[in-house]
Amino acid sequence: MARWSVQQTEQLRDLYVKTNITSDDLIKEQSRLDMFTKELNAQTGTIFSTEEVAGKLLRLRKSKKLPRIRS
């Protein structure tokens, strides 16, 4: 599992807000998670797996560090 830098975490949060799709919906729909992960990897220059991205989203949400998006 890759370690997330502060900058990568901020990029994930920014992309999450820009995408405007709830973490539950991203994780439930593989095609959305694939596209989200691909975009994040392009922005960060890192190769995160969809599982790593989903896990990070869940950890951020549970620690209340992920902005709330209403579906």
C-alpha positions in Angstrom: 0.0 0.0 0.0 1.4 3.4 -1.0 1.9 6.1 1.6 -0.1 9.2 1.0 1.7 12.6 1.2 -0.1 15.6 2.5 -0.2 17.0 -1.1 -1.6 13.8 -2.5 -4.3 13.8 0.1 -5.2 17.4 -0.7 -5.3 16.5 -4.4 -7.6 13.6 -3.6 -9.9 15.9 -1.6 -9.9 18.6 -4.3 -10.8 16.1 -7.0 -13.5 14.6 -4.8 -15.1 18.1 -4.4 -14.7 18.8 -8.1 -16.2 15.5 -9.1 -19.2 16.1 -6.8 -20.0 12.4 -6.3 -20.4 11.0 -2.8 -17.7 8.6 -1.6 -20.3 5.8 -1.3 -21.4 6.3 -4.9 -17.7 6.4 -6.1 -17.0 3.2 -4.3 -20.2 1.4 -5.3 -19.7 2.0 -9.0 -16.5 0.6 -10.3 -16.4 2.6 -13.5 -16.7 5.9 -11.6 -14.0 4.8 -9.2 -11.8 3.7 -12.1 -12.1 7.2 -13.7 -11.6 9.0 -10.4 -8.4 6.9 -9.7 -7.1 7.5 -13.2 -7.6 11.2 -12.9 -6.0 11.3 -9.5 -3.0 9.3 -10.7 -2.6 11.7 -13.6 -2.7 14.7 -11.2 -0.3 13.2 -8.6 2.1 11.4 -10.9 1.6 8.4 -8.7 0.0 5.0 -9.3 -2.6 4.3 -6.7 -4.9 1.3 -7.1 -8.7 1.8 -7.0 -8.6 -0.2 -3.7 -6.1 2.3 -2.2 -8.2 5.3 -3.3 -11.4 3.7 -2.0 -9.7 3.0 1.3 -8.3 6.5 1.6 -11.7 8.0 0.8 -13.3 5.9 3.5 -10.6 6.8 6.1 -11.0 10.5 5.4 -14.8 10.3 5.6 -14.7 8.4 8.9 -12.3 10.9 10.4 -14.5 13.7 9.1 -11.7 15.1 6.9 -13.7 14.7 3.7 -16.0 17.5 2.6 -19.7 16.5 2.6 -21.3 16.1 -0.8 -25.0 15.7 -1.1 -26.3 13.3 -3.7 
